[in-house]
Amino acid sequence: MMQNPQILAALQERLDGLVGSPSGYMESLPKVVKRRVNALKNLQVKCAHIEAKFYEEVHELERKYAALYQPLFDKRSDIVKAAYEPTDEECEWKADEEEELTEEMKEKAKVEEEKKDEEKEDPKGIPEFWLTVFKNVDLLSDMLQEHDEPILKHLQDIKVKFSDPGQPMSFSLEFHFEPNDFFTNTVLTKTYKMRSEPDEGDPFSFDGPEIMGCTGCTIDWTKGKNVTLKTIKKKQKHKGRGTVRTVTKTDEDSEAILAADFEIGHFIRERIVPRAVLYFTGEAIEDDDDDVSMSKELLPCSFVRSNVWPH
C-alpha cells in the first residue's frame, strides 16, 4: 500500500496541511472525539501520580536494602584500610576454568610471588583502592586532575545514606578520609534532595524523581592546599606613578561543577559503591558511560563542595 503513488501523494498532501501546526490533527477531530481524548489525558495524569508513588516506594526499598548491604560494605572498608585481615577461607577464590593452572605452575607462581613479597615492604590493606577505582572508570578518570590524586590516595571509603522513613526523598554521599595534609575533615558529604511528583503545570513531563537541590559540606582546607582554587597573577600598572605591581586574583571553577553534579552523584550511588571491587579490578562493564556528558574541568573536591543544582 505504501508503494502506491496515489496513496503516497494523498498522504503527503495531508501532512503538508499540518506543517507548522503540531495540533493540526487534534484540531481536525470532531468535538465528540476531542472530548474523549481529554478523558484519556485525565487518565494519563492519574497514571503519572501512580508512577510517582511507585518511585517513592522504590526509594523506600533502596533504603531498606541499603541497611542489609551496609555490614558487607563496612567489612570491605575494614579490609581496604587494614583494620581487618581476612582469613584464608575468605580469601579463597575459584578461578574460571580457562584460568586454572596445573599444580606445577601453581607452585612456581607461589614461589615467585613469595619472592616478590620478600623484596618489598608489606603493604597495609589495599593501597589506593578508591583512587584506582576512579582511574578505571572513564566517567571519573576524565575529570581527574594531577593534583587530585594525592588527595584521593587518602580516601578510605564511600558510603550512601538514604533519608529516614517519612522524610522528604533524598540521599547523601559520604567520602571518608584518613588524616592528611590537605584538609582537617575526616568525612566530606554531599546531599541530594529529590521530588517524586508530577508538576501541576506540566504533568506529562514527569519521568521519575527530579533533583530539587544539593548541599555540599564545607571543606576545612589546610592553608595553601585548596586545589579547587586557581591563583592568577597579573601585572598591573600602578596609576599615577607608572610603576608595575603584581595583583593576585582568585577564580573558582564553579560553572563546570554545577553542570554535571547530579550525574556524578547518581553514578557513584548506583554503580561505584555497590560494585567497587569490580571497578578496582577492571571487571565491571561500563556500558552506560555514553549516556552521561561530563566536563573534564570538574574537580572531585569541587564536586563535593558545590551547593547548588541548576534547574
C-alpha positions in Angstrom: 0.0 0.0 0.0 2.8 2.4 0.9 4.3 1.9 -2.5 1.2 3.1 -4.3 2.0 6.6 -5.7 -1.6 7.8 -5.4 -1.8 6.9 -1.7 1.6 8.4 -1.0 0.6 11.6 -2.8 -2.6 11.9 -0.8 -0.7 11.2 2.5 1.9 13.9 1.6 -0.9 16.4 0.8 -2.4 15.7 4.2 0.9 16.0 6.0 1.7 19.3 4.2 -1.5 20.7 5.6 -0.3 20.0 9.1 3.2 21.5 8.7 3.8 24.2 11.4 0.8 23.1 13.3 1.6 20.3 15.8 -2.0 20.3 17.0 -3.4 20.2 13.4 -4.6 16.7 13.7 -6.4 17.3 17.0 -8.0 20.4 15.6 -9.4 18.4 12.7 -11.1 15.9 15.0 -14.8 16.1 15.7 -15.8 17.7 19.0 -17.1 14.5 20.4 -13.7 12.7 19.8 -11.8 15.6 21.3 -13.9 15.2 24.4 -12.9 11.6 24.7 -9.2 12.4 24.1 -9.5 14.8 27.1 -10.7 11.9 29.1 -7.7 9.9 28.1 -5.4 12.8 29.1 -7.0 12.9 32.5 -6.3 9.2 32.9 -2.7 9.9 31.9 -2.4 12.4 34.7 -3.6 9.8 37.1 -1.0 7.4 35.7 1.7 10.0 36.4 0.6 10.2 40.0 0.7 6.4 40.4 4.1 6.4 38.8 5.3 9.0 41.3 4.1 6.7 44.2 6.0 3.8 42.5 9.3 5.8 42.7 8.6 6.7 46.3 8.2 3.0 47.2 11.4 2.2 45.2 13.2 4.7 47.3 11.9 3.0 50.4 13.1 -0.3 49.1 16.5 1.1 48.4 16.7 2.5 51.9 15.6 -0.9 53.4 18.2 -2.9 51.4 20.9 -0.4 52.0 20.8 -1.4 55.6 21.3 -5.1 54.6 24.3 -4.2 52.3 26.0 -1.9 54.8 27.6 -4.6 57.0 29.3 -6.1 53.9 30.4 -2.6 52.8 31.8 -1.9 56.3 33.8 -5.1 56.1 35.1 -4.2 52.7 36.2 -0.8 54.2 37.9 -2.5 57.1 39.9 -4.7 54.6 40.8 -1.8 52.4 42.1 0.3 55.3 43.9 -2.6 57.1 41.5 -2.6 60.0 40.7 -6.3 59.4 42.8 -9.1 57.9 40.6 -11.6 56.0 41.0 -15.3 56.8 42.4 -17.8 54.3 38.9 -19.1 53.8 37.6 -15.6 53.0 40.5 -15.1 50.5 39.8 -18.3 48.5 38.6 -17.5 45.0 37.9 -20.1 42.4 39.3 -19.0 39.1 37.5 -19.5 35.8 38.2 -22.9 34.2 40.4 -21.3 31.5 42.5 -19.6 34.2 43.1 -22.8 36.2 46.8 -23.8 36.4 48.5 -27.1 36.8 49.8 -27.9 40.2 53.4 -27.4 39.0 52.5 -24.0 37.6 50.7 -23.0 40.8 53.7 -24.0 42.9 56.1 -22.0 40.6 53.8 -18.9 40.8 53.6 -19.2 44.5 57.3 -19.3 44.9 57.7 -16.2 42.6 55.0 -14.4 44.5 56.6 -15.1 47.9 60.0 -13.9 46.5 58.4 -10.6 45.3 56.8 -10.2 48.7 60.1 -10.6 50.5 61.7 -7.9 48.2 59.2 -5.2 49.1 57.6 -3.8 52.2 54.4 -5.4 53.4 51.6 -3.1 52.2 48.7 -2.4 54.6 45.2 -3.2 53.4 44.6 -2.4 49.7 46.6 0.7 48.9 45.0 3.4 46.7 41.8 1.3 46.4 39.4 4.2 45.6 41.9 6.1 43.6 42.3 3.1 41.4 38.5 2.7 41.1 38.3 6.3 39.9 41.0 5.8 37.4 39.4 2.7 36.0 36.1 4.4 35.3 36.1 6.5 32.2 33.4 8.8 33.6 35.5 9.6 36.6 39.0 9.3 35.2 38.3 12.0 32.6 37.7 14.6 35.4 40.8 13.7 37.5 43.4 16.4 37.6 47.0 15.7 38.6 46.6 17.5 41.9 43.5 15.3 42.8 45.5 12.1 43.0 47.4 12.8 46.2 44.1 13.6 47.9 42.3 10.5 46.7 45.1 8.3 47.9 43.7 9.1 51.4 40.1 8.2 50.5 39.2 5.1 52.6 35.5 4.6 51.9 32.4 6.0 50.2 29.0 5.5 51.8 25.5 6.1 50.6 22.9 7.3 53.2 19.2 7.5 52.4 16.6 9.8 54.0 14.7 8.3 57.0 11.2 6.9 56.6 8.6 9.6 56.3 11.2 12.3 55.5 11.4 14.0 52.1 13.2 11.9 49.5 17.0 12.4 49.5 20.3 10.6 49.6 23.8 11.6 50.8 27.3 10.5 49.7 29.9 10.3 52.5 33.6 10.4 51.5 35.7 9.0 54.4 39.3 10.1 54.5 42.3 9.2 56.7 44.2 12.1 58.2 46.0 14.0 55.5 47.8 17.3 54.8 45.0 18.8 52.6 42.1 19.3 55.0 41.1 18.5 58.5 37.7 16.9 57.7 37.5 13.1 58.2 34.2 12.9 56.2 33.1 15.0 53.3 29.4 14.9 52.5 27.1 15.8 49.6 23.3 15.6 49.9 20.8 15.5 47.1 17.2 16.5 47.7 14.7 14.9 45.3 11.0 15.2 44.5 8.8 12.5 43.0 5.5 14.2 42.0 4.2 15.5 38.7 4.4 19.2 38.0 0.8 20.6 38.2 1.5 22.9 35.3 3.1 20.1 33.1 2.2 16.7 34.5 3.0 14.8 31.2 6.7 15.8 31.6 7.1 13.6 34.7 9.7 10.9 34.1 10.8 9.9 37.6 12.3 11.7 40.6 14.0 15.0 39.9 16.7 16.8 41.8 15.4 19.8 43.7 18.8 20.9 45.1 22.0 19.6 46.6 24.2 20.7 49.5 27.9 20.1 49.9 29.7 20.3 53.2 32.4 23.0 54.0 35.9 21.7 53.4 38.3 22.9 56.0 41.3 23.2 53.8 44.8 23.5 55.2 46.3 26.8 54.2 47.6 26.8 50.7 46.2 23.3 49.9 42.8 24.3 48.4 43.0 22.6 44.9 39.6 24.0 43.9 41.1 27.5 43.5 43.2 28.8 40.8 45.6 31.7 41.5 46.1 34.0 38.6 48.9 36.6 38.8 48.6 39.7 36.6 51.0 42.5 36.2 49.1 45.8 36.6 50.4 49.3 36.2 50.0 51.5 39.3 48.0 54.5 38.4 49.8 57.8 38.8 53.4 56.5 39.3 53.9 54.3 36.3 55.3 51.5 38.4 54.3 47.9 38.0 52.9 45.8 40.8 51.6 42.2 41.0 48.0 41.6 41.7 46.7 38.1 42.7 43.2 37.1 41.8 41.2 34.0 42.8 39.0 32.3 40.3 36.8 29.4 41.4 36.0 26.6 39.0 32.2 26.6 39.6 30.3 26.6 36.3 31.5 23.2 35.2 31.0 21.7 38.6 27.2 22.5 38.6 26.8 21.3 35.0 27.5 17.6 35.8 26.9 17.5 39.6 24.0 15.1 39.8 25.2 12.7 37.1 28.4 12.0 39.1 26.5 11.6 42.4 23.9 9.2 40.8 26.7 7.2 39.1 28.6 6.8 42.4 25.5 5.8 44.2 24.2 3.4 41.7 27.3 1.8 40.3 30.5 2.6 42.1 29.6 2.0 45.7 27.8 -1.3 45.2 30.4 -2.8 42.8 33.6 -1.1 43.9 35.8 -4.2 43.8 34.8 -4.9 40.2 35.8 -1.4 39.1 39.0 -1.8 41.0 39.9 -4.9 39.1 38.5 -3.6 35.8 36.0 -6.4 35.5 32.9 -4.1 35.6 31.3 -3.4 32.3 30.8 0.3 31.8 28.1 0.2 29.2 26.4 3.4 30.3 29.2 6.0 30.1 27.9 7.3 26.8 24.7 8.4 28.5 26.4 11.0 30.7 28.2 14.0 29.5 31.0 15.1 31.9 33.3 18.1 32.0 37.0 17.4 32.3 37.3 20.5 34.3 35.2 19.1 37.2 37.4 18.5 40.2 36.3 15.8 42.7 36.7 18.1 45.7 34.9 20.8 43.9 32.1 18.4 43.3 31.7 17.7 47.0 31.7 21.4 48.0 29.2 22.7 45.3 25.9 23.7 46.9 23.5 24.3 44.0 21.9 22.3 41.3 20.9 24.4 38.3 17.4 23.9 37.1 
